[in-house]
Amino acid sequence: MAASGAVEPGPPGAAVAPSPALAPPPAPDHLFRPISAEDEEQQPTEIESLCMNCYCNGMTRLLLTKIPFFREIIVSSFSCEHCGWNNTEIQSAGRVQDQGVRYTLTVRAPEDMNREVVKTDSATTRIPELDFEIPAFSQKGALTTVEGLITRAISGLEQDQPARRANKDATAERIDEFIVKLKELKQVASPFTLIIDDPSGNSFVENPHAPQKDDALVITHYNRTQHQEEMLGLQEEAPGEKPEEEDLRNEVLQFNTNCPECNAPAQTNMKLVQIPHFKEVIIMATNCENCGHRTNEVKSGGAVEPLGTRITLHITDPSDMTRDLLKSETCSVEIPELEFELGMAVLGGKFTTLEGLLKDIRELVTKNPFTLGDSSNPCQKERLQEFSQKMDQIIEGNMKAHFIMDDPAGNSYLQNVYAPEDDPEMKVERYKRTFDQNEELGLNDMKTEGYEAGLASQR
């Protein structure tokens, strides 16, 4: 059953004239400031707007802010003091991510209803147990909770019920029965599944157990289909002639791009590098002269290996932090002593040192906006502080731990300082991929032999 009626009743308001109480506009370099309760300079912009309910003037407040993992967002809130109508929505101001994301949450307890959720316009929400779906672009984006999503859907279904009952519409009774089922979900009498599928990759569901793995939440990154690309307004590149092959090993290629932080024009450098005792990789680095932001990304220069690779390093000495490390996008990281696991595609591909990757992991976990601030859980803050302290001990060499890299594609690498001899503290295992791992890599449907004969028969 589609909840197409769950759309908000109109835009926040039609702008008429700026209010005299306008907040001073921020500097161009700080248009999107990181969200923080301690930043007193971060004030919303107020605009006097037309209320679409009573047609009197209300007030729209716009806040341009930046949340880690979601790039920039625009929070819009409209309220009318004449009729009391209000409307709040969130819009992504950042770019569409390289891959779509699907969150599958199994709601088992009332605490799961309080999980923070960022849902963009392009996200589809489903509850399979009720055959219930909120299609993409039928609701405005929202920063809410799981309970808030269900409440919003109930409000959307109820808004036209008086008219249906007045017309003695047969669907009114069925919708009433369905609304009762949705209200029962809020009590969590029995477990149910909530699926948020966002082709833009900008939605998010909170993990309240961070930095530990959340058994109730499954995050899947996927490549968009052509239909999803068209739905998001992404134009497909026109097919062109195949360029001639060139030797790029001794050249650094440059191309123009925009800084992911301040959106100023910047240059990205790309270099093909041969890693000793491993293979070729492509390193891409961006340095913004405007804000000083630096980023690097690594792509494998070869094909998917026949076997997966699992590398286990026993960290026993501070010198281990200087080992070169290549983490591909398909590689997951695990530290058993901290009960920590980093999934595939998180942090992307990186060519750095072991110390550099551990610091990136610490920053990723401890700077999560949903675990900081005045509304954070004290127990969760204690766990994060303990995690950060133990991570610092590992980096400083005061704590021994195992560092595990598991790459089904076999494109990750950790330096063997004893090469070409075996490293007594490092174990490299080759294993055969499972069906699910091949499915995630897109190999089950890939035909590499005899495809030319199949194409010829189709012609």
C-alpha positions in Angstrom: 0.0 0.0 0.0 1.5 3.3 -1.1 1.4 6.3 1.2 1.3 8.9 -1.5 -1.0 11.0 0.7 1.8 11.4 3.2 3.1 14.5 1.5 3.4 17.7 3.5 0.6 20.3 2.6 2.6 22.7 0.5 5.9 24.5 0.6 7.1 26.3 3.8 5.9 29.6 2.4 6.1 32.1 -0.4 8.8 34.7 0.4 7.5 38.3 0.4 10.1 40.5 1.9 13.1 40.2 4.1 12.4 40.7 7.8 14.1 43.6 9.6 15.5 41.0 12.1 17.5 39.2 9.5 20.6 37.5 10.9 23.9 38.8 9.4 24.8 36.8 6.3 27.8 34.5 6.9 31.0 34.9 5.0 31.2 33.1 1.6 33.9 30.8 3.0 31.7 29.8 6.0 28.3 29.5 4.3 27.9 26.0 5.6 29.2 25.8 9.2 29.6 22.5 11.0 26.6 21.9 13.2 27.4 22.6 16.9 25.4 23.6 20.0 28.4 25.7 21.1 28.6 27.8 18.0 26.9 31.1 19.0 27.6 32.7 15.6 25.6 30.0 13.7 22.1 31.6 13.6 19.2 30.9 11.2 18.2 33.3 8.6 14.6 34.6 9.0 12.4 35.5 6.1 8.9 36.8 6.3 6.8 34.4 4.1 3.2 33.8 3.0 1.4 31.1 4.9 -0.3 28.7 2.4 -2.9 27.7 5.0 -4.4 31.1 6.0 -2.6 33.4 3.5 -1.3 35.7 6.2 2.4 36.4 6.7 4.4 33.9 8.7 8.1 33.3 9.3 10.5 30.9 7.5 13.8 30.1 9.2 16.7 28.7 7.1 19.8 27.1 8.6 22.7 26.2 6.3 24.8 23.7 8.2 27.2 20.8 7.7 26.8 17.3 9.2 29.6 14.7 8.9 28.7 11.9 6.6 25.9 14.0 4.8 27.9 16.9 3.5 25.9 20.2 3.6 22.2 20.4 4.4 19.6 23.1 4.5 17.1 22.9 7.4 13.9 24.9 6.7 11.2 25.7 9.4 8.0 27.7 8.7 5.6 28.8 11.4 2.5 31.0 11.3 1.4 32.8 14.4 -2.0 33.6 13.0 -3.3 30.0 12.3 -0.6 28.0 14.1 0.4 26.0 11.0 4.0 24.9 10.8 6.2 22.9 8.5 9.7 21.6 8.8 11.9 20.0 6.1 15.5 19.2 5.3 17.2 19.4 1.9 20.6 18.1 0.9 22.9 20.8 -0.3 25.8 18.5 -1.1 26.4 16.3 -4.1 24.8 13.0 -4.9 27.1 10.2 -3.6 28.8 7.8 -5.9 26.6 4.9 -4.7 23.1 4.5 -3.4 22.5 3.2 0.2 19.9 0.9 1.7 19.4 0.7 5.5 17.5 -2.4 6.8 16.6 -1.9 10.5 14.9 -4.6 12.6 12.9 -2.8 15.2 12.7 -5.1 18.3 12.4 -2.7 21.3 10.8 0.7 22.1 14.4 2.1 22.2 14.7 1.5 18.5 11.9 4.0 17.8 14.2 6.8 19.1 16.9 6.2 16.6 17.8 9.4 14.6 17.0 9.2 10.9 18.0 11.5 8.1 15.6 10.9 5.1 16.0 12.8 1.9 13.4 13.5 -0.8 14.7 10.7 -3.0 14.5 8.0 -0.3 11.9 5.2 -0.4 10.6 3.9 3.0 9.1 0.4 3.3 7.7 -1.8 6.0 7.4 -5.3 4.4 5.3 -6.8 7.2 2.4 -4.4 6.3 3.2 -4.2 2.6 3.6 -0.5 3.2 5.6 1.9 1.1 6.3 5.7 1.0 7.5 6.3 -2.5 10.4 8.6 -3.4 9.7 12.3 -3.8 6.3 11.9 -2.1 7.5 13.6 1.1 10.0 16.3 1.8 13.3 15.4 3.4 13.3 15.3 7.2 15.6 15.0 10.2 13.5 12.8 12.6 13.3 9.5 14.4 11.9 6.1 13.4 8.7 6.9 15.4 8.6 10.3 13.7 8.6 8.6 10.2 5.6 6.4 11.2 3.8 9.4 12.8 4.3 11.4 9.7 2.9 8.6 7.5 -0.2 8.3 9.8 -0.8 12.1 9.5 -0.6 11.9 5.7 -3.1 9.1 5.6 -5.5 10.8 8.0 -5.6 14.2 6.3 -8.1 13.2 3.6 -10.2 10.8 5.7 -13.0 13.3 6.6 -13.7 13.9 2.9 -13.6 10.2 2.2 -16.1 9.5 5.0 -18.4 12.3 3.8 -18.4 10.8 0.3 -19.0 7.3 1.8 -15.9 6.1 0.0 -15.3 2.4 0.5 -11.5 2.9 1.0 -12.0 5.1 4.1 -12.7 2.1 6.3 -9.8 0.1 4.9 -7.5 3.1 5.5 -8.8 3.4 9.1 -7.9 -0.2 9.7 -4.4 0.3 8.2 -3.8 3.4 10.4 -4.6 1.2 13.4 -1.9 -1.2 12.3 0.6 1.6 11.9 -0.2 2.9 15.4 0.4 -0.6 16.8 3.9 -0.5 15.3 4.7 2.4 17.6 4.1 0.2 20.6 6.6 -2.5 19.2 4.3 -5.3 20.3 6.2 -7.5 17.7 9.4 -7.0 15.7 9.1 -5.4 12.3 11.5 -4.3 9.5 12.1 -0.7 8.4 13.8 -0.3 5.0 15.1 3.1 3.8 16.4 2.9 0.2 18.1 6.1 -1.1 19.7 6.1 -4.5 21.4 9.5 -3.8 23.2 7.9 -0.8 22.5 10.9 1.5 20.1 9.2 4.0 21.2 7.9 7.4 20.0 5.7 10.3 21.7 6.0 13.7 23.7 3.3 15.3 23.2 3.8 19.1 25.8 1.1 19.9 28.7 2.9 18.2 31.6 2.2 18.0 30.4 -1.5 18.2 28.6 -3.2 15.4 24.8 -2.9 15.3 23.3 -6.4 14.8 19.8 -4.9 14.1 21.0 -2.6 11.3 22.3 -3.7 7.9 23.8 -1.1 5.6 24.2 -1.9 1.9 25.9 0.3 -0.7 24.9 -0.4 -4.4 25.4 0.9 -7.9 22.4 2.9 -9.2 20.3 1.6 -12.1 19.8 3.7 -15.2 16.2 4.5 -14.1 17.5 5.7 -10.7 20.1 7.9 -12.5 17.4 9.5 -14.6 15.2 9.9 -11.5 18.0 11.9 -9.8 18.6 14.0 -12.9 22.0 12.6 -13.5 22.9 12.7 -17.2 24.6 9.7 -18.7 27.8 10.5 -20.5 27.5 10.4 -24.3 29.4 7.4 -25.8 32.5 8.5 -27.5 35.4 7.0 -29.4 37.7 4.7 -27.4 40.9 6.7 -26.7 44.2 5.3 -27.7 46.1 3.5 -25.0 48.9 5.6 -23.4 51.6 4.8 -20.9 50.5 6.8 -17.8 53.0 5.3 -15.4 55.4 8.3 -15.5 52.7 11.1 -15.8 50.6 13.0 -13.3 47.2 13.8 -14.8 45.3 16.9 -13.6 41.7 17.8 -14.1 39.4 20.5 -12.7 36.9 19.8 -10.0 35.2 21.5 -7.0 36.3 21.2 -3.4 34.0 18.9 -1.4 34.2 21.3 1.6 33.8 24.9 0.3 32.8 24.1 -3.3 35.6 26.4 -4.7 37.4 25.4 -7.9 40.2 23.0 -7.3 42.5 20.5 -9.1 42.6 16.8 -8.7 45.9 15.0 -9.4 45.9 11.4 -10.6 48.9 9.0 -10.7 49.3 5.4 -11.6 51.7 3.8 -9.0 53.3 0.4 -8.8 53.3 -0.9 -5.2 56.3 -3.3 -4.6 55.3 -6.9 -4.1 51.7 -6.1 -5.0 50.1 -4.5 -8.0 49.3 -1.2 -9.7 46.9 1.3 -8.1 45.5 4.7 -9.1 46.0 7.5 -6.5 43.8 10.6 -6.7 44.5 13.6 -4.5 42.7 17.0 -4.2 44.2 20.0 -2.5 42.0 23.2 -2.1 44.0 26.4 -2.0 40.9 28.3 -0.8 40.1 26.4 2.5 43.2 24.1 2.7 41.1 20.9 2.6 43.0 17.9 1.4 41.7 14.5 0.4 43.0 11.4 -1.3 41.4 8.3 -2.7 42.8 5.0 -4.0 41.3 2.9 -6.8 42.6 -0.5 -7.8 44.3 -0.5 -11.1 43.7 -4.2 -11.8 40.9 -6.7 -11.9 39.2 -8.6 -9.1 41.4 -11.3 -7.9 40.3 -15.0 -8.2 40.5 -15.3 -4.4 39.7 -13.0 -1.5 42.4 -11.8 0.9 42.4 -11.7 4.7 45.4 -10.0 6.4 45.9 -10.3 10.1 48.6 -8.2 11.8 49.5 -8.5 15.5 50.5 -5.0 16.5 53.3 -5.4 19.1 55.6 -2.5 18.5 55.2 1.3 17.7 57.2 0.8 14.5 54.2 -1.1 13.1 52.4 2.2 12.8 54.7 3.2 9.9 53.7 0.2 7.7 52.3 1.3 4.3 48.7 0.3 3.9 46.3 0.1 0.9 42.6 -0.2 1.8 40.3 -0.7 -1.2 36.6 0.2 -1.2 35.7 -3.4 -0.8 37.8 -4.0 2.3 36.4 -4.3 5.8 38.5 -3.7 9.0 38.2 -5.4 12.3 39.9 -4.9 15.7 38.8 -7.8 18.0 40.2 -6.3 21.2 38.0 -3.2 20.8 35.0 -5.2 19.4 35.1 -2.9 16.4 34.3 -3.6 12.8 34.4 -1.2 9.9 32.2 -2.2 7.0 33.0 -2.1 3.3 32.9 1.2 1.4 33.3 3.2 4.7 36.2 5.7 4.5 36.5 4.7 0.8 39.8 3.6 -0.7 42.9 4.8 1.1 46.7 4.6 0.6 48.3 5.6 3.9 50.1 4.2 6.9 48.6 2.0 9.6 48.7 5.0 12.0 46.9 7.2 9.4 44.1 4.7 9.0 43.7 4.2 12.8 43.4 8.0 13.3 40.8 8.2 10.5 38.8 5.5 12.2 39.0 7.2 15.6 37.9 10.5 14.1 35.0 8.8 12.2 33.7 7.2 15.3 34.2 9.9 17.9 33.0 12.8 15.8 29.6 11.3 15.0 27.1 14.2 15.4 24.4 11.9 16.8 26.6 10.9 19.8 27.7 14.4 20.7 26.1 17.5 22.1 23.5 18.1 24.8 21.1 15.3 23.8 23.7 12.6 23.7 23.4 9.5 25.9 25.9 9.6 28.8 26.6 5.9 28.6 27.3 6.2 24.9 29.7 9.1 25.5 31.6 7.0 28.1 31.9 4.1 25.6 33.2 6.5 22.9 35.7 8.0 25.3 36.9 4.5 26.3 37.2 3.5 22.6 39.2 6.7 21.8 41.5 6.1 24.8 42.2 2.5 23.8 42.8 3.6 20.1 45.3 6.1 21.3 47.1 3.4 23.4 47.3 1.2 20.3 48.7 4.1 18.2 51.3 4.9 20.8 52.3 1.3 21.1 51.1 0.9 24.7 48.5 -1.7 23.9 48.8 -4.9 21.8 46.0 -5.7 19.4 45.1 -7.5 16.2 44.4 -5.5 13.0 42.4 -7.5 10.4 41.8 -6.5 6.8 39.3 -8.6 4.9 38.9 -7.9 1.2 36.8 -10.3 -0.9 38.2 -8.6 -4.1 41.8 -9.2 -3.0 42.9 -5.7 -3.8 44.1 -4.6 -0.3 47.7 -4.6 0.9 49.7 -4.2 4.1 53.5 -3.8 4.0 55.7 -6.7 5.0 58.7 -5.1 6.5 60.6 -8.4 6.3 60.0 -8.8 2.5 60.8 -11.0 0.7 60.9 -13.1 3.9 57.8 -14.0 5.8 56.6 -11.6 8.5 56.3 -13.4 11.9 53.6 -10.9 13.1 51.5 -10.9 9.9 49.4 -13.6 8.4 48.0 -13.5 4.8 45.2 -15.9 3.9 43.6 -16.5 0.5 40.1 -17.8 0.5 37.3 -18.7 -1.9 34.5 -16.1 -1.9 31.0 -17.1 -0.8 28.0 -16.6 -3.1 26.9 -13.5 -1.1 30.3 -11.9 -1.5 30.3 -12.5 -5.2 26.8 -11.1 -5.3 27.9 -7.9 -3.5 30.8 -7.5 -6.0 28.5 -8.1 -8.9 30.4 -11.2 -10.1 27.5 -13.7 -10.2 25.8 -12.1 -13.2 29.1 -11.3 -14.9 29.8 -13.4 -18.0 33.5 -13.5 -19.0 33.6 -16.4 -21.4 31.6 -17.0 -24.5 29.8 -13.7 -24.4 30.8 -12.8 -27.9 29.0 -15.9 -29.3 25.9 -14.9 -27.3 25.9 -11.4 -28.8 26.4 -12.8 -32.3 23.3 -15.1 -31.9 21.2 -12.2 -30.7 22.1 -10.2 -33.8 
